[in-house]
Amino acid sequence: MITTHIKPRIQKVRFARKAESLSWVRRELRDTNVPAEFARIVEVKELTADEYDAFTKQPLRDRDWLADFCGIYTDAMEIRSPGRATLYVRTDGYKYARYIGLAAD
């Protein structure tokens, strides 16, 4: 896992709250009218495929690397892994992914 602090940039994202899995996020965003919002991306996490898969299967599990994220309300972390969807995460002070989002079209 590689963490990069970046110059903040704005990304339009649709977030799902307290998602149980990545498939839950996709279903929630597909089946409900979740509005897009502007998130300020301040950090990028590069995960291996195994790390990404473990994270997306249990996003509500506490993780030390999320506990270290100290963003303000609109701050989000971008999570990348080769061959997988880029995710946007807000913790809102928790040690788990309280909000997980995908880029809005």
Secondary structure, DSSP 4 states (H G I P E B T S, - for coil): -EEEEEEEEEEEEEEEES-SSHHHHHHHHHHS-PPPEEEEEEEEEE--HHHHHHHHH-TTS--HHHHT----TTEEEEEE-TTS--EEEE-TTSSS-SEEEEE--
